[in-house]
Amino acid sequence: MSDAPLMPRRQALHPVPRDPGYKTSVTRSPTLPLLSLESTPAEETGPRFGHGLIGPLDNNLILNFSKGEAPAIGERIRVHGRVLDENGRGVPGTLVEIWQANAGGRYRHVKDTYFAPLDPNFGGCGRTLTDENGRYEFMTVRPGAYPWPNRGNDWRPMHIHFSVFGHAFGQRLITQMYFQGDPLIDRCPIVQTIKDRGRIEQLVAPLDMQNARPMDYLAYRFDIVLRGRRQTMFENRPEGM
């Protein structure tokens, strides 16, 4: 048992469920008070993911869709960081999954009707396990911004979706990573549902030139904190795991 002090949850910092600026939140937000129910053993312990199912190219989105035969089109980048607990300790063996649009801002999804072309060599999904120190990394291409039907001319900033699993599928956290310097961050209605500027900054990955490779790729660092005062903002669970 840890002797560290208990860090209280700060649920008031989480976005409100209904924000008129984010149009679809109005119809999707609950209209009745939420109920707190006890979790069951099935939710806490299973089903489990298989650690042995991670392939050698799973964390390389540049090559994994084509199985290494041809690279994806776009600016090559390295995204890396650590998954940390509330006391700054790395969390090993965590399944980290990402998904994103291609370099033109289009997802490989049947309902994505944006005019940008699909890249025949880019699927937009990857996964990896954190090492003994909680570190992870992905090679990918920088995703493009894209328009979405919210208000007259709203665009999503360049972003990568992150999913972090605990020991079972019932222990899942979801968030988004943005890129330092993107002017669309301050114009995005989804981002602006977070009213605390400091919490928004925790979702912005800074440029990391120390881990870039000359004449090859830039690097961005994105640390994910599961609980505590420095907790990363999660879409589906404000208090972390």
Secondary structure, 3 states (H helix, E strand, C coil): CCCCCCCCCCHHHCCCCCCCCCHHHHHHCCCCCCCCCCCCHHHHHCCCCCHHHCCCCCCECCCCCCCCCCCCCCCEEEEEEEEECCCCCECCCCEEEEECCCCCCCCCCCCCCCCCCCCCCCCCEEEEECCCCCEEEEEEECCCCEEECCCCCEEECCEEEEEEECCCCCCEEEEEEEECCCCCHHHCCCHHHCCCHHHHHCCEECECHHHCECCCEEEEECCEECCCCCCCCCCCCCCCC
